[in-house]
Amino acid sequence: MAKTNPADFRLYVRWFWYAVVAAPTGLILILLLTWAGLFGSLPSTEEIANPRSYLATQIITSDGRQLGTFFTENRVHSDYNELPPHLVQALIATEDERFMKHGGIDFRALARAVVKLGRDGGGSTITQQLAKQMFHEPARGFKRLFQKPKEWIIAMQLESRYSKEELIAMYFNQFDFLYQGVGVYNASNVYFGKKPNELTIEESATLVGMCKNPWLYNPAREGREEAALNRRNTVIDQMERSDYLTEEEADSLKAIPMKINFTPGGHDKGLAPYLREHIRQFMKEWVETHRKPDGSEYNLYTDGLKIYTTVDSRMQRAAEEAVEQHMTQLQKAFFRQIKGRAAGPFYFDNGNSVAGANQIIAKAMKQTGRWQNLLDSGLSEEAAVKAFKKPIEMKVFAWGGDRDTVMSPWDSIKYMKSIYQVGLLSVEPQTGFVKAWVGGVDFRHFKYDAVRQGRRQVGSTFKPFVYAAAIADKKFSPCMQVPNIQTCIEAGQYGLAESWCPSNSDDKYGGVLTLKQALAGSVNTVTAYLMKQIGPAPVAQLAQNLGVKSDIPIVPSIALGTVDMSIFELVGAYTAFGNQGLYTEPIVILRIEDANGVVLDEFSPATREVFSPEVAYTMVSLLQGVTQSGTGARLRYGGGGYPDGVATGFPYSFDMPIAGKTGTTQNNSDGWFVGMVPNLVTGVWAGCQDRSAHFGSTAYGQGASTALPVWALYMRRLYADPKIGVRRDGFDRPSVPMTIPLDCGEFFSDQAEAREEDSEFN
C-alpha cells in the first residue's frame, strides 16, 4: 500500500483552511463592496423603510366584495391577519423552510445551491425574493451575479426593519400573479372570486405554486392546466413534509380536481363594467375638487382609495345572468326573423327599407377610424366604400364569446346594429340604494350605457304618472268606470295645431272600464280621458318632481309615453310608488375612504314628498292589476314564448304581490318593464341601438316579450337566495285610514246603495 506523503497531507490541510477562511472572508468582502456601491447603487434607507407601491382604488359592494379597481398597477394591500394560516404555511414550506430562523440569508440553503448547482432548488429566501421584486428589474446571465449581493444586503436591511409577519404580507402584496392579479388580494379575486381569508388549502397551494413561475404554472392558461395541478400538488407535498399537513390530509387534497373561478382583471371585464365606468367618470370629477391634507391631488389610479357602493354583488351577478339567459334566446329569434331581408334589421314607415338601411350604415361607416384611415391613405370616397365592402377576417360579438368570421366592414356594421341591447337598474325604493346596474350586453363592443346615457321613448310606462296626477288632483278611485270610446283633445288647446284623438293599440272599443282594468290593459282611450281632465302641465310637473330631468313637452301626447327618458330617471320616479309617495333619488356611492380608512366624503340620497301615502298606495294597487290580469300577467301563469316556439325561459308562476307596468313604443323600437315588490324596484329596457332596427311584429317586440322576461329571470334568482332579503309579502299600507276606495266590490255596492237612497229621496 502506498504511503501518504506528509508534505502532500500538509498541503491538503492548508488548502482546507484557506477554503474555510477564504469563503466567508470573500463573502464578507463582497457584501462590503456591494454596500459601498461598487456593484451599483442600493435603495436608500428611506426607500427601504417606505417602499413605493402603487395601490389600486377599490370599488367595494354592500356585501363586502371587490367589484373592480382603477389602477396603474392593480394592487390591493392585505394585512398579515387577513391571510389564512395555510396560505402562509404553503409559502414557507415551498419557498423557504427556515424563514422564521434566518436573518435574510439562509447560508445552509445557499451552500446547498452552490454545491449542487441549484439542482435541489436555489438558495434565495423569501426575503431575498421580496428584495428582488421591490428593488430590481429582472437581470440574466453575468449581470445576475452582481444583482445577487444587492439582494443579500437589501434582504438583511428588510429583516432588520420588519417583522417576519410583515415580510410575509409584503411578499404576497408585491407578487404579480398575472391577469391583473397583482398581490394576493386581487389574485384571490381573479382566480377564485374570493377574498384571501376565504381561500381553501388547495386554492392557497395553487397560488403559492404560481410563485415559482406565474406564467408556466397558471391554471387559467390553456394547455397549462396539468402543469398547474402538478405544481399545486407539489406544494401540498411540501406542506406535508413540513408537518403542516398529515399524509391523509395531503392525499385527500391532491385528489381534488383543479377548480378556478377565473375573472381576469381589466376595465372591460368582470362584474358591472358599465357601472364601474360611471363611477370612474364621477371620480375623475371628484379628484379635481378634493385635495389631500398636504394640498396635493388624489390619484385615482395609485392612491388606493376605497369607494363603498350600494351595489350587492349577488344581485348584480343575478342581473347579468338573467340578461344573458334571455337575450341569448331573443337574439336568436331576431336573427331568424330578419334572415334574408335585404334591409337586415331595419324597418321604415315609407317601405323603402333598403335605401334607409344603406343610409344608416353609410353614416356609421364614416364615423369609424377605418374610414378615416382609408381616406388618409389617399383613396377617394368611392374607392373607400369599395374597400369597406370587401370581406376580411375579423372578430364580432356573439353571446358565449366573440366569433371569428369573414365579413366585410360594411356588413359588420349591419350585424352590430342587429344586436339587441338591454339595460337594467334595480333600486331599493326606501333608501334609493342601487343594487344592480346593467348598462348593456357587452362593454367591450358597446360602450354606450343604456342606464344613464341612453334616453328612449318610454311608451306606456309613462301612463302611471298620468294616473297619479289625476288621482292626486281628483281623488279618483281605481274602481271608477270610464267609457272605452275614443277621446279627443281639440285643436287650439295646449297649443295643438290639430285635434289629438289617440286610438287603442288593438282598435277595440265599447263598454266601460275601471281605471284598474284600463291601466292593466294599457288602454289609450282611458289615459286620454284622464289627460283631458287635468291637462299635460300637472303631469309634466309631477314627472319633474319625481326626478325626471329629460325635457317633457307640455302636450297631451306625453300621456302615451312619447317622452325620451333614461332607465335611471324612470326607475327613480317609480321609487315614490313603493315608498309612500316619497321620491328617493337613486345613489350608488355611499362613501370614499383613503388607503388608511379615513373617510374623505359621504353621500346620501335626495328625497322629497311628491304625493301622499294614500295616492302612492292607490297607484300600487293599480299597478298590481297589470300583473294580475293585464299585460304583465304572464308572470303569474308562465314564461310565455315566441310565436315560433323559442323558449324565453320557463314558467315563472310568481305568486307574491307584484306591481308593474309594461311599455312598447311605436314600431316596437323599445320594449320596457318596470316591476316592483315591496323593497325593490327594477326597470328593464330592450331594443337595438338604432331605433329603426327592431322586430317586425308586436308579438316579438312588445315589452312583455323583450324586457319582462329579464325581470322575471332576475327575480327568480333573487328569491332563490333568501339571504339577499327580497320581500315576498304585501306592500305596506299607509298608517292613516284610506279615503280612496280600492275594493271595487264594496265600491260598486256603495254606489248602488247611494243610487237607491237618492231614488227614495226623490
C-alpha positions in Angstrom: 0.0 0.0 0.0 1.4 3.4 -1.0 2.3 5.7 1.9 0.8 9.2 2.1 3.4 11.9 1.6 3.4 14.1 4.8 4.1 17.1 2.6 1.0 16.4 0.5 -1.1 16.0 3.6 0.1 19.3 5.0 -0.8 20.9 1.6 -4.3 19.4 1.7 -4.8 20.8 5.3 -3.5 24.1 4.3 -5.9 24.4 1.3 -8.8 23.2 3.5 -8.2 26.1 6.0 -7.7 28.5 3.1 -11.2 27.5 1.9 -12.7 27.6 5.4 -11.3 31.1 5.9 -11.4 32.5 2.4 -15.1 31.6 1.7 -16.7 33.6 4.5 -14.0 36.3 4.2 -14.7 36.6 0.5 -18.4 36.7 1.1 -18.0 39.5 3.7 -15.8 41.4 1.3 -18.4 41.1 -1.5 -21.1 42.3 0.9 -18.9 45.3 2.0 -18.1 46.2 -1.6 -21.8 45.9 -2.5 -22.7 48.1 0.5 -20.1 50.6 -0.7 -21.9 50.8 -4.1 -19.2 49.1 -6.2 -21.8 47.0 -8.0 -24.3 49.8 -8.4 -26.5 51.9 -6.1 -28.7 50.4 -3.4 -32.1 51.8 -2.3 -31.9 54.4 0.3 -32.8 53.9 4.0 -36.0 55.9 3.3 -36.9 53.7 0.3 -36.5 50.5 2.4 -38.4 51.9 5.3 -41.2 53.1 3.0 -41.1 51.1 -0.2 -43.0 52.7 -3.0 -46.1 50.7 -4.0 -48.9 51.8 -6.3 -52.2 50.9 -4.8 -55.3 50.4 -6.9 -58.5 52.2 -6.0 -61.1 49.6 -5.0 -64.9 49.6 -5.7 -66.5 47.7 -2.8 -70.0 46.3 -2.8 -72.5 46.4 0.1 -71.9 42.8 0.8 -68.1 43.4 1.1 -66.9 42.1 -2.3 -64.5 43.9 -4.6 -66.5 45.0 -7.7 -63.5 46.3 -9.5 -60.4 48.5 -9.4 -58.9 51.6 -11.0 -55.1 51.1 -11.3 -51.8 51.8 -12.8 -50.7 48.6 -11.1 -53.6 46.5 -10.0 -52.5 46.1 -6.4 -54.7 46.0 -3.2 -53.0 45.7 0.2 -53.7 42.8 2.5 -52.6 42.8 6.2 -51.0 39.6 7.6 -54.1 38.9 9.7 -56.1 38.8 6.5 -54.1 35.9 5.2 -55.3 32.4 6.1 -52.7 30.3 8.1 -52.5 27.6 5.4 -51.5 30.2 2.8 -48.6 31.3 4.9 -47.6 27.7 5.7 -47.7 26.8 2.0 -45.3 29.7 1.1 -42.9 28.9 3.9 -42.9 25.1 3.2 -42.3 25.6 -0.5 -40.1 28.7 -0.8 -38.1 28.9 2.5 -38.4 26.3 5.2 -36.1 28.1 7.6 -37.7 31.5 7.0 -38.5 32.0 10.7 -34.9 31.3 11.8 -32.6 33.2 9.4 -31.9 36.9 9.1 -32.5 37.3 5.4 -29.8 34.9 4.1 -30.1 31.2 4.6 -26.4 30.2 4.4 -27.2 26.5 4.6 -29.6 26.7 1.6 -27.0 28.9 -0.2 -24.3 26.3 0.3 -26.5 23.5 -0.9 -27.4 25.5 -4.0 -23.7 26.1 -4.8 -22.6 22.5 -4.2 -25.5 21.0 -6.2 -25.5 23.8 -8.8 -29.2 24.6 -8.0 -30.5 21.1 -8.9 -32.3 20.8 -5.5 -33.6 24.4 -5.6 -32.0 27.8 -5.3 -30.8 29.5 -2.2 -33.0 32.6 -2.3 -35.0 33.2 0.8 -38.5 34.7 0.8 -36.9 38.0 2.0 -34.4 37.9 -1.0 -37.2 37.2 -3.4 -39.1 40.2 -1.9 -36.0 42.4 -2.3 -35.8 41.3 -5.9 -39.4 42.1 -6.6 -39.2 45.5 -4.8 -36.0 47.0 -5.9 -34.6 45.3 -9.1 -35.5 44.9 -12.7 -35.0 41.3 -13.8 -31.4 40.5 -14.8 -29.9 37.5 -16.5 -26.6 35.9 -17.1 -23.5 37.8 -15.9 -25.5 40.7 -14.6 -27.3 38.4 -12.3 -24.1 37.7 -10.4 -23.8 41.3 -9.5 -27.5 41.6 -8.6 -27.4 38.7 -6.1 -25.2 40.6 -3.5 -27.6 43.5 -3.7 -30.4 41.2 -2.8 -28.5 39.9 0.2 -27.9 43.5 1.5 -31.5 44.6 0.9 -32.8 41.4 2.5 -30.8 41.9 5.7 -32.0 45.5 5.8 -35.6 44.4 5.4 -35.2 41.8 8.1 -33.8 44.5 10.5 -36.8 46.8 9.9 -39.8 44.5 9.6 -41.2 41.5 11.5 -41.5 38.1 9.8 -45.2 38.6 9.6 -44.8 42.0 7.8 -42.4 40.5 5.4 -44.8 37.7 4.5 -47.6 40.2 3.9 -45.3 42.4 1.8 -44.3 39.4 -0.3 -47.9 38.4 -1.0 -48.9 42.0 -1.7 -45.9 42.5 -4.1 -46.2 39.4 -6.2 -47.8 39.6 -9.7 -49.9 36.6 -10.4 -50.8 37.9 -13.9 -54.2 38.8 -15.5 -54.2 42.0 -13.4 -53.9 39.9 -10.2 -51.1 41.9 -8.6 -50.9 40.9 -4.9 -52.8 38.1 -3.3 -56.0 40.1 -2.7 -56.5 40.6 -6.4 -55.2 37.2 -7.3 -57.7 35.5 -5.0 -60.5 37.5 -6.7 -59.2 36.9 -10.2 -58.7 33.2 -10.0 -61.2 32.1 -7.3 -63.7 35.0 -6.9 -62.8 35.2 -3.2 -61.0 37.3 -0.6 -57.7 35.8 0.7 -59.2 34.7 4.0 -61.8 32.6 2.2 -59.2 30.5 0.2 -59.2 26.8 0.8 -55.9 24.9 1.4 -55.8 23.6 -2.2 -56.5 27.1 -3.6 -53.8 28.6 -1.4 -51.4 25.9 -2.7 -52.3 26.8 -6.3 -51.4 30.5 -5.8 -48.2 29.6 -3.9 -47.3 27.2 -6.7 -47.6 30.1 -9.2 -44.9 31.9 -7.2 -42.3 29.8 -8.9 -43.4 30.9 -12.4 -46.9 32.5 -12.7 -46.9 32.1 -16.5 -45.8 28.4 -16.6 -48.0 27.2 -13.7 -51.1 29.4 -14.4 -54.3 27.4 -14.1 -56.2 29.8 -16.3 -53.8 29.4 -19.3 -55.0 27.0 -22.0 -52.7 24.0 -22.1 -51.1 24.6 -18.6 -53.9 23.1 -16.5 -52.0 19.9 -15.8 -48.7 21.7 -15.0 -50.6 23.9 -12.6 -52.3 20.9 -11.0 -48.9 19.1 -10.6 -47.3 22.2 -9.1 -50.2 22.6 -6.7 -49.7 19.0 -5.5 -46.0 19.6 -5.1 -46.8 22.5 -2.8 -49.2 20.2 -0.8 -46.4 17.6 -0.6 -44.1 20.3 0.8 -46.7 21.2 3.4 -46.8 17.6 4.5 -43.1 17.4 4.6 -43.0 20.4 6.9 -45.7 18.8 9.2 -48.4 21.4 8.3 -50.5 18.5 6.9 -50.8 14.9 7.7 -50.3 12.3 5.0 -54.0 11.6 4.9 -54.9 15.3 4.6 -52.3 15.7 1.8 -53.6 12.7 -0.2 -57.2 13.9 0.2 -56.3 17.4 -1.0 -54.3 16.2 -4.0 -57.3 14.2 -5.2 -59.4 17.3 -5.5 -59.7 18.5 -9.2 -58.3 21.9 -10.1 -61.2 24.3 -9.9 -61.0 28.0 -10.5 -63.5 30.8 -10.9 -61.5 32.8 -13.4 -62.4 36.5 -13.7 -59.5 38.3 -15.3 -58.9 41.9 -14.2 -59.4 44.8 -16.5 -61.8 47.6 -17.0 -63.8 45.8 -19.8 -64.2 42.6 -17.8 -65.7 41.3 -14.6 -69.0 42.3 -12.9 -70.8 45.6 -13.7 -68.4 47.2 -16.2 -70.9 49.9 -17.2 -71.4 50.8 -13.5 -67.6 50.9 -13.0 -67.2 53.3 -15.9 -69.9 55.5 -14.4 -68.1 55.5 -11.1 -64.8 56.2 -12.9 -66.2 59.3 -14.6 -67.7 60.5 -11.3 -64.3 60.0 -9.5 -62.4 61.9 -12.3 -64.5 65.0 -11.3 -64.3 64.2 -7.6 -60.5 64.2 -7.5 -60.4 67.6 -9.3 -62.3 69.2 -6.4 -60.8 67.4 -3.4 -57.3 67.6 -2.0 -55.0 65.7 0.3 -54.1 67.3 3.7 -50.8 68.5 2.1 -52.7 70.2 -0.7 -51.7 67.7 -3.5 -54.2 66.0 -5.7 -55.5 62.5 -5.2 -54.6 60.0 -7.8 -57.4 57.6 -8.7 -55.0 55.0 -10.0 -52.2 54.9 -7.4 -53.5 56.2 -4.1 -55.5 53.1 -3.0 -58.8 54.9 -2.4 -61.8 52.8 -1.3 -65.2 53.5 -2.9 -68.0 51.9 -0.9 -71.1 51.4 -3.0 -74.7 50.3 -2.5 -74.5 47.5 -5.1 -75.0 43.9 -4.0 -72.6 41.6 -5.9 -75.1 38.7 -5.6 -77.9 40.8 -7.2 -75.5 42.2 -9.8 -74.5 38.7 -10.8 -78.1 37.6 -10.9 -79.0 40.5 -13.1 -76.2 39.8 -15.6 -77.0 36.1 -15.7 -80.7 36.9 -16.3 -79.8 39.3 -19.1 -77.6 36.7 -20.8 -80.1 33.9 -20.4 -83.0 35.8 -22.0 -81.1 37.9 -24.6 -79.3 34.9 -26.0 -82.7 33.5 -27.0 -84.1 36.8 -28.0 -81.2 37.4 -30.3 -81.6 34.0 -32.0 -85.3 34.8 -32.6 -84.4 38.2 -34.1 -81.7 36.8 -36.4 -84.3 34.3 -37.6 -86.8 37.0 -38.3 -84.5 39.2 -40.3 -82.7 36.4 -42.1 -82.7 37.1 -45.9 -84.1 40.6 -45.6 -82.2 43.0 -47.8 -82.6 45.7 -45.2 -81.5 43.4 -42.4 -82.8 44.6 -39.1 -84.1 48.0 -40.3 -87.8 48.9 -40.9 -89.2 52.2 -42.1 -92.8 53.6 -42.4 -92.3 54.6 -46.1 -91.5 51.0 -47.0 -88.1 51.8 -48.7 -86.2 49.9 -46.1 -83.1 49.1 -48.3 -82.4 52.7 -49.1 -82.9 53.7 -45.5 -80.7 50.9 -44.2 -77.9 51.9 -46.6 -78.1 55.5 -45.3 -77.8 54.3 -41.7 -74.8 52.1 -42.5 -73.1 54.7 -44.6 -73.4 57.3 -41.8 -72.0 54.8 -39.3 -69.2 53.9 -41.7 -68.0 57.5 -42.0 -67.7 57.7 -38.2 -65.2 54.8 -38.0 -61.4 55.0 -37.7 -61.1 52.6 -40.6 -62.9 55.0 -42.9 -60.6 57.9 -41.9 -57.5 55.7 -42.4 -58.7 54.8 -45.9 -59.1 58.5 -46.8 -55.8 59.4 -45.2 -54.1 56.7 -47.4 -55.2 58.6 -50.5 -58.3 56.7 -51.5 -61.3 58.5 -52.9 -64.6 58.1 -51.1 -65.8 55.8 -53.9 -62.7 53.6 -53.5 -63.0 53.7 -49.8 -66.6 52.4 -50.0 -65.5 49.6 -52.2 -62.8 48.7 -49.7 -65.4 48.7 -46.9 -67.4 46.2 -48.8 -64.5 43.8 -49.3 -64.7 40.8 -46.9 -61.9 40.4 -44.4 -61.1 38.3 -41.3 -62.5 39.8 -38.1 -63.9 39.1 -34.7 -67.5 40.1 -33.9 -69.6 40.0 -30.8 -71.6 36.8 -30.1 -73.3 35.5 -27.0 -70.9 32.9 -25.5 -67.8 34.6 -26.8 -66.5 36.6 -29.7 -66.8 34.8 -33.0 -64.1 34.6 -35.7 -65.6 35.2 -39.2 -65.0 36.6 -42.6 -67.2 39.6 -43.2 -66.9 43.0 -44.9 -66.7 46.0 -42.6 -69.9 47.2 -44.3 -71.8 44.1 -43.3 -70.2 44.1 -39.8 -71.9 47.4 -39.2 -75.3 46.0 -40.2 -74.5 42.9 -38.0 -73.6 45.0 -34.9 -76.7 47.1 -35.4 -78.7 43.9 -35.3 -77.6 43.1 -31.8 -80.5 43.6 -29.3 -79.3 45.7 -26.4 -80.7 45.8 -22.8 -80.5 47.9 -19.7 -81.4 47.1 -16.1 -81.5 49.1 -13.0 -82.6 47.8 -9.6 -83.2 50.2 -6.7 -84.3 49.9 -3.1 -87.2 52.4 -3.0 -87.0 53.2 0.7 -83.3 54.1 0.6 -82.6 54.9 -3.1 -79.7 52.4 -3.0 -78.9 51.0 -6.4 -78.5 47.2 -6.0 -77.8 46.2 -9.7 -76.8 48.1 -12.8 -76.5 46.5 -16.3 -75.8 49.1 -19.0 -75.6 46.8 -22.0 -74.9 43.4 -23.3 -71.0 43.7 -23.7 -68.9 46.7 -22.6 -66.0 45.8 -24.9 -68.1 46.2 -28.0 -70.9 48.5 -26.9 -69.6 51.3 -24.6 -72.9 53.3 -24.5 -74.5 52.9 -21.1 -78.3 52.3 -21.5 -78.9 53.0 -17.8 -77.6 56.6 -17.6 -76.6 57.7 -21.0 -79.4 56.2 -23.1 -82.7 58.0 -23.5 -85.5 56.3 -25.3 -89.3 56.7 -25.6 -90.8 55.1 -22.5 -94.2 54.2 -24.0 -96.9 53.0 -21.6 -94.5 53.0 -18.6 -95.2 56.8 -18.5 -99.0 56.2 -18.1 -98.8 55.7 -14.3 -97.7 59.4 -14.0 -100.9 60.5 -15.7 -102.9 58.3 -13.4 -101.0 59.5 -10.3 -101.5 63.2 -11.3 -105.3 62.6 -11.8 -105.8 60.6 -8.6 -103.8 63.2 -6.6 -105.9 66.0 -8.0 -109.3 64.4 -8.4 -109.2 61.6 -5.8 -110.3 59.1 -8.4 -110.7 55.5 -7.3 -109.2 52.6 -9.2 -112.8 51.4 -9.4 -114.0 54.5 -11.3 -115.5 53.5 -14.6 -114.7 55.3 -17.9 -116.3 54.7 -21.3 -114.0 52.9 -23.7 -114.5 55.4 -26.5 -112.1 57.5 -28.5 -111.4 60.7 -26.6 -110.2 63.8 -28.3 -108.5 67.0 -27.1 -109.4 69.7 -29.6 -107.1 71.8 -31.7 -106.2 75.1 -30.0 -105.9 73.5 -26.6 -102.3 73.4 -25.2 -101.1 74.9 -28.5 -102.3 71.9 -30.6 -102.4 72.6 -34.3 -104.9 69.8 -34.8 -107.1 67.6 -32.6 -105.4 64.7 -30.7 -107.5 61.6 -30.8 -105.4 58.5 -29.9 -106.5 55.0 -30.8 -106.2 51.9 -28.8 -103.4 49.6 -30.0 -105.9 46.8 -30.6 -108.5 49.1 -32.2 -111.1 47.7 -29.8 -113.7 50.0 -28.2 -117.0 49.8 -26.4 -118.3 49.3 -22.9 -116.8 50.7 -19.8 -113.5 50.0 -18.0 -112.4 50.7 -14.4 -109.2 52.6 -14.1 -107.5 49.4 -12.8 -108.7 47.5 -15.9 -107.6 50.3 -18.2 -104.1 50.5 -16.8 -103.8 46.7 -16.7 -104.6 46.6 -20.4 -102.7 49.8 -21.2 -105.9 51.2 -22.8 -105.0 54.5 -24.6 -108.6 55.9 -24.6 -108.8 55.9 -20.8 -105.4 57.5 -20.5 -106.5 60.2 -22.9 -109.7 60.8 -20.8 -107.6 61.4 -17.7 -105.3 63.7 -19.6 -108.3 65.7 -20.7 -109.4 66.0 -17.1 -106.2 67.6 -15.8 -104.1 68.7 -18.8 -100.5 68.0 -19.5 -98.8 70.6 -17.3 -99.6 68.8 -13.9 -98.3 65.5 -15.4 -95.1 67.1 -16.6 -94.6 68.8 -13.3 -95.2 65.6 -11.4 -92.6 63.8 -13.5 -90.1 66.5 -12.9 -90.8 66.3 -9.1 -90.1 62.6 -9.5 -86.6 63.3 -10.7 -87.1 63.3 -14.4 -84.6 65.8 -15.9 -85.2 65.0 -19.5 -87.3 67.5 -21.5 -91.0 66.9 -21.1 -93.1 69.0 -23.7 -96.4 70.3 -22.3 -98.5 68.5 -24.9 -101.2 65.8 -24.4 -99.3 63.1 -26.3 -96.9 62.7 -23.4 -99.7 60.6 -21.8 -98.8 57.7 -24.1 -95.1 57.9 -23.4 -93.7 59.9 -26.3 -91.1 61.3 -23.9 -87.5 60.2 -24.1 -86.1 59.2 -20.7 -83.3 57.2 -19.2 -83.7 54.0 -17.2 -82.2 55.8 -14.3 -84.9 58.5 -14.4 -87.8 56.1 -14.9 -86.8 53.7 -12.1 -86.0 56.6 -9.8 -89.5 58.1 -10.5 -91.2 54.7 -9.7 -89.5 54.7 -6.2 -92.2 57.1 -5.0 -94.9 54.5 -5.7 -93.1 52.0 -3.5 -92.1 54.5 -0.8 -95.3 56.1 0.4 -95.1 59.0 -2.1 -91.6 59.9 -1.2 -89.2 60.2 -4.1 -85.7 59.0 -3.4 -83.0 59.7 -5.9 -81.0 56.6 -6.7 -77.5 56.6 -5.5 -74.5 54.3 -6.0 -71.7 55.6 -3.8 -72.0 55.7 -0.1 -68.6 57.0 1.0 -65.0 57.4 -0.2 -62.0 56.5 2.1 -58.3 56.9 1.7 -55.9 53.9 1.8 -55.8 54.2 5.6 -59.6 54.1 6.1 -60.0 57.8 6.7 -63.4 58.9 5.4 -63.0 61.6 2.7 -66.6 62.0 1.6 -70.0 60.6 2.3 -73.2 60.6 0.3 -77.0 60.3 1.0 -79.9 60.4 -1.5 -82.0 63.5 -2.1 -85.6 62.9 -1.0 -88.9 64.8 -1.3 -92.6 64.1 -0.9 -94.3 64.2 -4.2 -97.8 62.9 -3.3 -99.5 61.4 -0.3 -99.0 57.9 1.0 -102.7 57.3 0.1 -102.0 58.2 -3.6 -98.9 56.1 -3.6 -100.7 53.0 -2.3 -103.6 53.6 -4.7 -101.0 53.5 -7.5 -99.5 50.3 -6.2 -103.0 48.8 -6.3 -103.5 49.9 -9.9 -100.1 48.6 -10.9 -100.7 45.2 -9.3 -103.6 44.8 -11.7 -101.1 44.8 -14.6 -99.5 41.6 -13.3 -102.8 40.1 -12.2 -104.8 40.4 -15.4 -103.1 42.8 -17.7 -100.0 43.0 -20.0 -97.8 41.6 -17.3 -100.0 38.6 -16.3 -97.6 36.1 -17.9 -95.6 36.5 -14.7 -98.4 34.5 -13.0 -99.1 31.7 -15.4 -95.8 31.0 -17.1 -92.9 32.2 -19.2 -94.7 32.6 -22.4 -92.7 32.1 -25.5 -92.2 33.4 -29.0 -94.6 32.5 -31.8 -92.1 30.2 -33.4 -91.6 28.3 -30.1 -88.4 29.7 -28.9 -88.4 29.5 -25.1 -87.9 32.6 -23.1 -87.0 30.7 -20.0 -89.5 28.6 -18.2 -92.9 29.2 -16.4 -92.4 31.9 -13.8 -95.6 31.2 -11.7 -94.9 34.1 -9.3 -97.5 34.1 -6.5 -96.2 37.1 -4.5 -97.6 40.6 -4.7 -96.0 42.3 -7.8 -96.8 45.8 -9.2 -95.5 46.7 -12.6 -96.0 48.3 -16.0 -95.0 47.1 -19.5 -94.3 49.6 -22.3 -93.9 49.2 -26.1 -93.2 52.1 -28.4 -94.2 52.7 -31.9 -93.0 50.1 -34.4 -91.6 48.0 -31.4 -88.4 50.0 -31.3 -88.4 49.9 -27.5 -89.7 47.3 -25.0 -90.0 48.2 -21.3 -91.0 46.6 -18.0 -90.8 48.2 -14.6 -91.6 45.7 -11.8 -92.0 46.4 -8.1 -92.0 44.3 -5.0 -92.2 45.9 -1.5 -88.5 46.6 -1.2 -87.2 46.6 -4.8 -88.0 48.5 -8.0 -86.4 47.2 -11.2 -86.7 48.6 -14.6 -85.6 46.8 -17.9 -85.4 48.3 -21.4 -84.6 46.3 -24.5 -84.1 47.4 -28.1 -81.4 47.9 -30.7 -79.1 50.9 -30.6 -80.6 52.3 -33.8 -84.4 53.0 -33.5 -85.0 51.8 -37.0 -83.8 48.3 -36.1 -86.4 46.2 -34.3 -88.8 43.3 -34.6 -91.3 43.4 -37.3 -94.2 42.3 -35.1 -95.6 43.3 -31.8 -95.8 39.6 -30.7 -92.0 39.6 -30.6 -91.2 43.3 -30.0 -93.5 44.2 -27.1 -92.1 44.9 -23.7 -93.8 41.8 -22.3 -91.6 39.7 -24.7 -88.4 41.6 -24.8 -88.0 43.2 -21.3 -90.3 41.4 -18.9 -88.6 38.0 -19.1 -85.3 39.6 -17.9 -87.1 40.9 -14.9 -88.7 37.5 -14.2 -85.4 35.6 -14.5 -83.6 38.1 -12.3 -86.3 37.9 -9.6 -86.2 34.1 -9.7 -82.6 34.2 -8.9 -83.1 36.7 -6.0 -85.9 34.7 -4.5 -83.7 31.5 -4.7 -81.3 33.1 -2.2 -83.2 34.1 0.9 -80.1 35.8 2.4 -80.5 38.6 -0.2 -83.7 39.6 1.6 -86.1 40.5 -1.2 -89.5 40.6 0.3 -92.4 38.2 -0.7 -95.1 39.8 1.4 -97.6 42.5 0.6 -96.9 46.2 0.1 -97.0 48.4 3.2 -100.3 50.2 3.7 -100.4 53.8 4.8 -100.6 54.3 8.6 -103.6 56.7 8.1 -107.1 55.5 7.0 -107.6 55.3 3.3 -110.3 57.6 1.8 -109.9 56.4 -1.8 -111.8 53.1 -2.3 -109.7 50.2 -3.6 -112.1 47.3 -3.2 -114.2 47.5 -6.3 -116.9 45.1 -4.9 -117.5 47.4 -2.0 -117.2 50.5 -4.2 -119.9 49.4 -6.6 -122.1 48.2 -3.7 -121.8 51.6 -2.1 -122.7 53.3 -5.4 -125.7 51.1 -5.8 -126.9 51.9 -2.3 -126.3 55.6 -2.9 -128.4 55.5 -6.1 -131.2 53.7 -4.2 -131.2 56.3 -1.4 -131.2 59.1 -3.9 -134.2 57.5 -5.7 -136.1 57.1 -2.5 -135.3 60.7 -1.5 -136.6 62.0 -4.8 
